[in-house]
Amino acid sequence: MVRFCVPLIILLLLSTHVFSAEQEKKIKGPVIVTSEMLTADNKARTALFERSVVARSTDMTIYADKMLVHYEEGSGNVTRIDAEGNVKVTKEARVITSREAVYYAGEEKVIFTGDPRAVEGENVVTGKKMTYLMNDDLFLVEDSKVFLKNNKEQ
């Protein structure tokens, strides 16, 4: 019974609700998290996923060695996700890697630290810290270095 209830509870905790038109750019659909180990702390309102963590929504996938999910009491809405170790985020043709990343649900913002690198096609952006504002599809990069591939046909 416990084996059945825990995954069901986590799935319910991590599901998203129907959003208004203003919130359409938020993570879409339910978020399904898989890992080799899960420690749920209902008092602290956290779920710690460890080893081979994969969090998938309909439009984005996050990989990490460890992911701590913070959620609200009552609603179970995700408020923050702390990912560490071999972090990789894929969204459409974009791949972002770093050692750590923190997702802030209320602001729809992800902050990447620890050698962050964003790759889209042959274009690459690196920096000390990358902040991705999801609603605006905007990146803020500190100490940036950009490598652009000229795509002109000859």
C-alpha positions, 0 to 999 in steps of 0.5 A: 500500500505504501509503495502505491501511495507515495508515488501517487502523492508525489505525482499529485504534489507535482501536478500543475493546475489550469492556468490563466492566459497570463500564465500560459508560458509556465511549465506545461502539464504535470511534472513527472519525476523519476529517480532511484531514491525518494525521501519525502518530508511532509513537515518540511514540505519537501521531496528529495530525489536522488540518483539519476533524477529526471523531471519531465513536463510536456515542454521541458526535461530536467536531469540532475544527480539530486533534486530537492522539490519544495511545495506549499502546504495544502495545495501541493503546488511546487514553489522551488526546485533545487537541482545539483550535480550534472544539471541539464535542462532541455527545452525545444532545441535549447540545452542548458548545462551547469553544476547547480540550478534553482527554479523559482515557480512564483517568478518563473525563473531559473538560475544556473551556476557552476559553469553554466552553458547554453547551446542552441544549434551551433551557438553557445553562451557561457558565463559565471551565472545565467538567469533564465526568465521563462515568461519572457524567454530572456537570458541574463548572463554574467561574465558572458562569452558567446560563440556564434556560428555564421549560418549564411548560405554561400 
